[in-house]
Each structure stands twice: as structure tokens, then as C-alpha cells.
């Protein structure tokens, strides 16, 4: 059964929403800082490149990864598509769509979280976080290299029996939801904040404030962040600083796409120890063999230690 990926209709809407938000911020809200011309051009250029590359990669991923895995693990037996574990492969009932969407969202959480936890993956994903602005333009500022490994995070869904075209539609809806999260004009949503990944939560995700870093990795739902300890509510008393701690400092898309890979290469030369080299590539961002740089977890632990020591000195004195 063939389905149209919802992103086919989403892309024109993306451009429309960017134009609408840009116009509103300049004319009605008088927020001249929300959009930067050079930054927006970089984001749009990255978005166009990502869209073109995605059209090619996704076609290949469906044909060579999803379809291959689906046919291999769900062969046709006596005219019926049957999983090698013995159950009949899934059809297109509404509840199957709902389950597939939930599994997609669960996978997105771990895919997204690993993009922040593994430095080599972070080097590809950092592109999306590299802008100091947070707007609809930032939403299309996507790294190109994530497209090459993303299908392998999701292939297990077709392996267990969900049709590849169903998964592709779910991926499309996930992307649509992610786009609309990138605005500062929608505030907390009350009841919906209890279970959805909303706009203020995604503001937290894009912040480089230490208390906010590596939080809110969810796609449509926030339940997985809550379960696995990465959920963080927006504190409106804290001024958000958007961007990353090691920015590309350039509007050149080549620099934006590759700067973290260059940083990794430079760091691997700091030690001749092969374990250290491995950790600089596949360890968490900020890891160093000599403590010259720290991971987010290490920084938080250091601050907690300093606060405890300060409190103890105050009590003693």
C-alpha cells in the first residue's frame, strides 16, 4: 500500500510559517533580534540541502534498509506476510497506526538523546543547535550527516512487522511536530504540557544554560523524558541563552556542517592513548582525558560539590 509522506505538504508550510513569524517579529512585535539575516540564510541553505539529500537518502533507506529488513524478517508464507517469530505481520488498522506512531516516538527519543550523548553523533546534530536564535528558521537548520545513520535506529520497527511505508508516514508526522515547536511566541499550554513535548520544553532543549543542557529529547510526547530522567520544565525566571558552547562562529554552511568533526580530530591528537582517542570520538561531548574540558554531567557534579562545600563551611563557621 502506498502513502504520501506528509512532509511533501509540510515543506511549503515551513516556508510560509518562517515568513509569517519573521514579518510578525519585525513589524508587530518589534523584535529585531529574533531573526538575523545571515543566520536565516545559513539555516535556509542547510534546510534546502538537507531536503534534497533527504529525498535521495530516504529513497535509498526505504529500498535498501527498511524494505530489505522487512522482506528478510517478514517473508510471505502461504500468501501471508509472516514475521520470523511466528506472528502475522501487521496491517493498517487504526490501532496499528497508533502503535507504530508510539514506537516511532520512543525511537526518536533514543535517537535524539544519543545525538547528544555520543560526540561523533553530536558532530552531525550540533548543526541544528548551532544558531544563537530560536525561531522557525532554526527548525530547518538540519545537519546533513544524520541522514546516513538515522534509518538504522528505526529499522527494528519494520523488523518486528510494521510496513516500511507506515513507518515513513509516522516519521513525517514526527518531523512536522518538531518543526512547529521552534517558536518563542507560544507559551506554556497547561494541561497539554503534562504529556506533550511543547514549545517551552523545546526552548529548554535548545538552551546552552547548564541547568537546561541535554534535556527534553522527546518528539511528540514528553513521557519518555519523564520516565528516563531527562525532562525539564521551563523556568521563566531564567534568561535563556540559545546555541552551543562550542559554536562554529561562521555563517558558512561548510564550516557549520564540519566544525565539530575538526574539533574531534584536534582532540584525538591530545593523547597517544588509544582509549583516550576512542573517548574523544565516541564518549560524551566535553569529555577529556586530563579534565581540561568537562561533560555536562561532570560540570553539574562539580557545581553540586562546590555548593555542598560552601554550605558546609557556612555551617561550621
HULIN-V513062 format. One record per pair of residues at least 4 apart in sequence whose C-alpha atoms are under 8 Angstrom apart, sorted by the first residue. I is the first residue (numbers start at 1). J is the second residue. If there is no record, write none. Layout:
I	J
I	J
This chain:
1	165
2	165
3	165
3	166
3	169
4	8
4	169
5	168
5	169
5	172
6	10
6	169
6	172
6	173
6	176
7	11
7	172
7	173
7	175
7	176
9	13
10	14
10	176
11	15
12	16
13	17
14	18
14	136
14	179
15	19
16	20
17	21
17	136
18	22
18	135
18	136
18	137
19	23
20	24
21	25
21	135
21	136
22	26
22	34
22	35
23	27
23	28
24	28
24	29
25	29
25	30
25	31
25	32
25	34
26	30
26	31
26	32
34	133
34	134
34	135
35	39
35	40
35	133
35	135
36	40
36	133
37	41
38	42
38	251
39	43
39	131
39	251
40	44
40	137
40	138
41	45
42	46
42	141
42	251
42	252
42	253
43	47
43	137
43	138
43	140
43	141
43	142
44	48
44	137
44	140
44	141
45	49
45	253
46	50
46	140
46	141
46	142
46	143
46	144
46	253
47	51
47	140
47	141
47	142
48	52
49	53
49	144
50	54
50	142
50	143
50	144
51	55
52	56
53	57
53	144
54	58
54	147
55	59
56	60
57	61
57	147
57	148
58	62
58	147
59	63
60	64
60	65
61	65
61	66
61	151
62	66
62	67
62	164
63	67
63	68
64	68
65	69
65	151
65	152
65	155
66	70
66	151
66	155
66	158
66	164
67	71
67	164
68	72
69	73
69	74
69	155
69	158
69	159
70	74
70	75
70	158
70	159
70	161
70	162
70	163
70	164
71	75
73	83
73	84
73	159
73	160
73	161
74	81
74	82
74	83
74	84
74	89
74	159
74	160
74	161
75	81
75	82
75	83
75	84
76	80
76	81
76	82
77	81
77	82
80	88
81	88
81	89
82	86
82	87
82	88
82	89
82	161
83	87
83	88
83	89
83	160
83	161
88	161
89	160
89	161
89	162
90	96
90	161
90	162
90	163
91	96
91	162
91	163
92	96
92	97
93	97
94	98
95	99
96	100
97	101
97	166
98	102
99	103
100	104
100	157
100	162
100	166
100	167
100	170
101	105
101	167
101	170
102	106
103	107
103	157
104	108
104	154
104	157
104	167
104	170
104	171
105	109
105	174
105	218
105	219
105	220
105	221
106	110
106	218
106	224
107	111
107	153
107	154
108	112
108	218
108	219
109	113
109	217
109	218
109	219
109	224
109	225
110	114
110	217
111	115
111	150
111	153
112	116
112	217
112	218
113	117
113	214
113	217
114	118
114	121
114	122
115	119
115	121
115	122
115	124
115	125
116	121
116	122
116	125
116	214
116	284
116	285
117	121
117	122
117	283
117	284
117	285
118	122
118	281
118	282
118	283
118	284
118	285
119	123
119	280
119	281
119	282
119	283
119	284
119	285
120	124
120	261
120	264
120	281
120	282
121	125
121	146
122	126
122	285
123	127
123	258
123	259
123	260
123	261
124	143
124	144
124	145
124	146
124	257
124	258
124	260
125	129
125	142
125	143
125	146
126	130
126	143
126	244
126	260
127	131
127	141
127	142
127	143
127	256
127	257
128	138
128	139
128	140
128	141
128	142
128	143
129	138
129	206
129	243
129	244
130	243
130	244
130	247
130	248
130	256
131	138
131	242
131	243
131	244
132	241
132	242
132	243
132	244
133	138
133	242
133	243
134	138
134	182
134	183
134	184
134	203
134	206
134	242
135	139
135	182
135	183
135	184
136	140
136	179
136	180
136	182
136	183
137	141
138	182
139	178
139	179
139	180
139	182
140	179
143	147
143	257
144	257
145	149
146	150
147	151
149	153
150	154
151	155
152	156
154	158
155	159
156	160
157	161
157	162
157	167
158	162
158	163
158	164
158	167
162	166
162	167
163	167
164	168
165	169
166	170
167	171
168	172
169	173
170	174
171	175
172	176
173	177
174	178
174	219
174	220
175	179
176	180
177	181
177	219
177	220
178	182
178	219
178	220
180	199
181	198
181	199
181	202
182	199
182	202
182	203
183	199
184	199
184	200
184	203
186	199
186	200
187	199
187	200
188	193
188	198
188	199
188	200
189	193
189	198
190	194
191	195
192	196
192	198
193	197
193	198
194	222
195	221
195	222
195	223
196	220
196	221
196	222
196	223
197	201
197	202
197	216
197	218
197	219
197	220
197	221
197	222
198	202
199	203
200	204
200	233
200	234
201	205
201	216
201	232
201	233
201	234
202	206
202	216
203	207
203	234
204	212
204	213
204	215
204	216
204	232
204	233
204	234
204	240
205	212
205	213
205	214
205	215
205	216
205	217
206	213
206	242
206	243
207	212
207	213
207	240
207	241
207	242
207	243
207	244
208	212
208	213
208	240
208	241
208	242
208	243
208	244
208	245
209	213
209	240
209	241
209	242
210	296
210	300
211	300
212	232
213	296
214	230
214	296
215	225
215	230
215	231
215	232
216	222
216	225
216	230
216	231
216	232
217	225
217	230
217	231
218	222
218	223
218	224
218	225
222	226
222	231
223	227
224	228
225	229
225	230
225	231
226	230
226	231
243	247
248	255
248	256
248	259
248	260
250	255
250	256
251	255
251	256
252	256
253	257
254	258
255	259
258	262
259	263
260	264
261	265
262	266
263	267
264	268
264	280
264	281
265	269
266	270
267	271
267	277
267	280
268	276
268	277
268	278
268	280
268	281
269	277
271	276
271	277
271	289
272	276
272	277
273	277
274	278
275	279
276	280
276	288
276	289
277	281
278	282
278	283
279	283
279	284
279	287
279	288
280	284
280	285
280	287
280	288
283	287
284	295
285	295
285	296
286	293
286	294
286	295
286	296
287	291
287	293
287	294
287	295
288	292
288	293
288	294
294	298
294	299
295	299
296	300
297	301
298	302
299	303
300	304
301	305
302	306
303	307
304	308
305	309
306	310
307	311
308	312
309	313
310	314
311	315
312	316
313	317
